[in-house]
Amino acid sequence: MNAIKLTALATLMAVGVSTQAADVITIPDVTTSGSVAATTDYMYRGVSQTGNDAAIQGNIMLAHSSGVYANVWGSSVAGGINKSGSEMDFSVGYSTELTGALKPKLDVGVMRYAYAGSGKPRVDFNEVYGSLTFASFLMKDDSFKGSVALTDDFFNQSGKYVYVAADYSVPVMDTGLTALAHLGYNKFDSGTKLSKALTADQGSDDDYLDYKVGVAAGVQGMTADLSYIGSDISSSDCKPAGDICEGRFVVSLTKAF
């Protein structure tokens, strides 16, 4: 892990620790939250961002009672263009509960993905996103989220891109476990653009699916997650990036504050 990674991630963790101290300055109606995490692989929409290696991650969020929020999330990354570096995501958005029988939670915003250590220009990009989350959707205490994200110029100047996803979680009876499921659809303008985003050889497909199936549980004040994550991208379309598109088990441990 290089100095850039250490500096960015240490800053996030230091901010998290400092929130435990007595407040010297307080902003009315603003709350602070965040988390730190360790994972055996950073999987982004079904593709490894760390060359199948582990990652350290963290985030810090400031949220106003009106629903407006700002968030910074960071992770170590490696592989593809990012041989060694860090990813920092900056987002500003608005979240509120809508009226109606199901009272879904609306979340809309814009995110800036910034990559340090890639050594190449214009890999950073902006993305507009929106989601609706329904609590107790099919049964008590379950959750369903439908989301969409789009950009005019995706990672590594790979052009227009649209992402549509569905996430579902449900408690497993009285075991203390929560079952997790995710399915996402990734659409590019062409196979050439998809290959450019993967920094891989030319592929024929201009879209792909990503998925996740797993369980989560509380462990000593933290959340442990064991999931199988992957995509339907063929190995041949992923070369020479390696096996970063293949499914694998991922273990994550997260501490929220």
N, C-alpha and C positions, 0 to 999 in steps of 0.2 A: 504493500500500500504506500503510495507516494505522499509527498508533503501536502499536495493540494487536497487529496482525500482526507488526510488526517485533520487538516485545518478546518475544512468545511463541516465534517461530521463532529469533530470535537466542539465546534461552536454550537451546533445544535444541542449536543448533550449538555454543554455548560449552561445554556439558556434554560434547559429543563431542570437542572439541579438548582439554579438560582431562584426558580419559582417557589422553592421550599423555604426560602429565607423571608424575613419580614419585609413587607412592601414599603418602599420609600416613596414611590410614585404610583398612583393609581389613576386609571382612566375610567370615568363614570360609565357604567353599563357595559363594560368590556371584560370578558373572561379570557383566560389563557389556558390552553391545554396542549398536549403533545404526547410523544412516545419515542422510545428507542427500541430497536429490534435487531436481532441477528437471524440470518436465514442461510440455509445451505446452498441456495441458488436464488438469484434475483430474476424472476420470470415476469416479463412484461408482455401481456397479450400473447402468451403461449411460447415466447422465445426467450432464451437465456440472455441476459445482459452482462453476465459475468464470466462467459466462457465455461459455464457449468461449475463455477467455483462459488464459494460463500460470499456473503455481503453483510456489511453493517449499514443500518439505515436509521433515520430519525426525522421527526417533524415537529413543528411548533405552529400553533394556530392562535390568532387573535379574533374573537367573535363579538360583535356588538349585539345588544338585545333586539335591535331592529331586524336582524337576520343577515346583515352584511358581515363578511369575514375575509381575512387574509391568511394564507397558509404558505409555509416553506417546508418542502420535503427534500431530503437528500439521501443518496446511496452511493456506495462504491460501485464502479462498473469496470468491465474489461471484456475484450473480445470484439471482433468486427472492427469498426473504425476506432472504438474506444479501447485501444490496447491496454491502457492504464490511465485511469482518471476517475472523475466523479460526475454524478448527475445531480443537478439541483433544479427542482420544480417550484415555480412561484405561481400561486393562484390567488385570484380575487373573485369572490362570488357572493351569491345571495341565497339564503335558505329559509324556508318558511313552511308551516303546515297549512294545507289547503282545506277548504270546507268540503262537506259531503259526508256520505255514510262511512267511507273508508279513511277519510282524512289523510290522504297521502302527503308525504313530505317532498316539497319541490326544492331542487338544488340546481342552480345555473351559475355559470361563471366562465372565466377564461384562464388558461394556464400557459405559462412559458416554460418549456423544457430547455435547460441550458447544460451543456456538456463541457467540462474542463479536461484537458489532457488528450483530446482527440488529435490535435495537430493539424486539423483541417477546418477550413472556414465553412460557415453556413450549414452546420449540422443541427444547430438549434432551431426550434420551431415553436409556433403558437397554436393552441388548440382551444376551440370553444366547446363547452360540454353542458349537458343537462341531464337530470335524472328525476324519477319519481319513485319513492320508497313507500311500500304499503306494509304496515305492521298488522299482525294477526290476519294475514291475507287469506289463507286456506284453513288455518287452525290457530288456536291460541298460542301466542308467543313466537310464531314464525314470522318471516320477513321476506318480501319480494321486492327487488329493485330492477326497473328497466332504465337503461341509460343509452345516450348517444353522444358521440364526439366527432368533430370534423375539423379539417384544416385545409388551407389552400396549398400548403407546401410542407409535407411530412419530413421526417428525419432524413438527413443526407440529401436534401433537395429531390425527394422522390415524388413530388407533385401532390395532387388532390387525394384526400384519404377520408374515408368515413368508417366509423366504428359503432356498431350496435351490440348491446350486451344485455343479458338477463342474469340476475343473481338470486339465489334462494337459500335460506337457512332455516333450520327447524330443530328444536330441542329433541334429543333422543330419549323420550320417556323421562325417567327419573335418574338417568345415569350421570347427569352433569355434563354430558357431551352435546355438542351442537354439530349437526350434519350440514355440510356446505356443498353447493353446486353452482357452477358458472358456465355459461356458454357465450362466446363472443364471435361476431362476424366482422372481418376486416376486408375493406374494399379499396382497391387501387385503380388507377386509370388503365393500367396495362401490366402485363407480366414483367416488362422491363422495369417499371417503376417499383414493383414489389421486390424484385431482385436487388434494386439499388438500395432500398430500405434495409434489406438483410445483408448488404455488402456481399452478395453471393453471385454465383453464375446465373446466366439467363434462364428463367423459368417460363413456362407456358401459362400458368394460372395468374389471374389478376386479383384473386381473392383467396382467403383461407379462414378456417374456423379455429378458435382456441377454446380450451376447456379446462375445468378444474373440478375435482371431486375430492372431498376430504372431511375431516372432523377437527373440531377445536374444543379446548377445555381450559379451565382456569387452573394454574399451577403456581402456588406460592405468590399470589398477587400478580401473576403474569398470565398471558394468554399463549398457550401452546397450540400450534397448528400443524397437522400432518395431512398433506394433500398430494394427489397425483395431478400434475399440470403438464399440458402439452398443446400441440397443434396438429392439424392434418396436412401440414406442408411436407412434401416428399423429401427424402434425404438427398435426392439428386438436385432438387431445386434449392437446397440449402448450402450446397458446396460452393466455395471452399471454406465457408464459415464453420464447418464441422457439424457436430450433432446437436447444435443449440436449439434446433426446432423439434427435437424428439421429446416424447413424454418422459417424465421422471418423477420420483417421489421427492418432495421438498418439505423440510422441517423448519418451522419458524418459531421464535420465542419473542414476544412483545411485552414491554412494560409501558403502560399508559400512566400519565400523570396529569 
